[in-house]
Amino acid sequence: MHPRITHQKAAVTTRATAVLAAGCTGLLLVLTGCGSPSAADAPSSAASGSGAKNGDTPPEAQTLGGTARVPVPRGAGSRVPYDFNGDGHRDLVIDDLVKAPKDSHGDDAGIGVVYGSDDRPLDPAARQLLSARANAAKSGDTLPAAFDAESACDLDRDGFTDLIVSTDPPYNGIGAPPVPLQILFGSPRGLTGKAVTVRIPQQARFGNEWPEQPVCGDFDGDGKADLAVTASAGQVTFLHGPFARTGAPRSAELLPDGGPYLYAPEPRADTDGDGYDDLVAAARPHAPGRPGKGTLLLGSAKGPAGPGSTYAFDAEDVPTAPLRTTGTTRTALLNHGDYDADRKPDTVVRTYRGEHQDLIALYTAGNTDRPVLTFSTALFLP
């Protein structure tokens, strides 16, 4: 892996967003990797029938089998966040997919996307694998090896959420490095085709550090999604939206205050309710659910350039997905959000053991005893 992005890819920290549409809160979906340790390691199809178990499965839950792919539902555009196909249902993005049992040293498979649907709140059969080979833009004649999800928003205002990814273009160490960020645009069929490189004008760059850590937000309050990206010497590259399909922002500029790591505030991007999204600059990486400190940069008509104040990320106790396995497991918080349309924040976590076993689980607001949906990223294995 390119040394520039090692801090972005902790072995287990994934950036993901998921949604469940209203209803079906009693549904439990069990896929590959949710049964015994041997089943979790194997890339076989899901268990089926009433005998399939997964941790503390509620007795009234329905166990569904089969993970054959189905077409991504076609949408006409929406304002729902993380809705890449514009059908009004939020979708799930997952990095760091599990590897096949015999693939201990292989490259990452890519980025997994699971789409929402009318029939189910989140349908793992309607899934997509994004990879550098199939979806990344070349740097000259070279395809990147890395292809990692970073942030998502509707950058071109067409009603389909777009995905910002980080890559590792070749660099000889002389002068300013190339821009490693690319955009995959959403469409009625979801995230398809080739990405384009984010175009950062020279006047909006500073120094010889990699521009990275993209954060989406309407920082200038004009109703259009913008991007904030790191620059050298603790500055921020502010890219005004909307973006063209070439990857070019409407305009761009440097802002003086920032840091090597940029994040959106939690749980709301607009911390003071003034109509401008805010930004957090930090000196160290921050993992969701972990305590941390940074500087809050208030949004304004000029972007996230307001006077900074100390900002604290709160520590959280998160539930552990019921992964049946032997040995030590770890759990990472993936995201909070209203996935079942009840206007209350739900919780998505990922429990894993090494690189071969994992379980993603969604817990509705106020419920940390049993997930309403679980599945393994092994479903993306060939």
Disulfide bonds with the S-S distance in Angstrom:
Cys153-Cys216 2.14
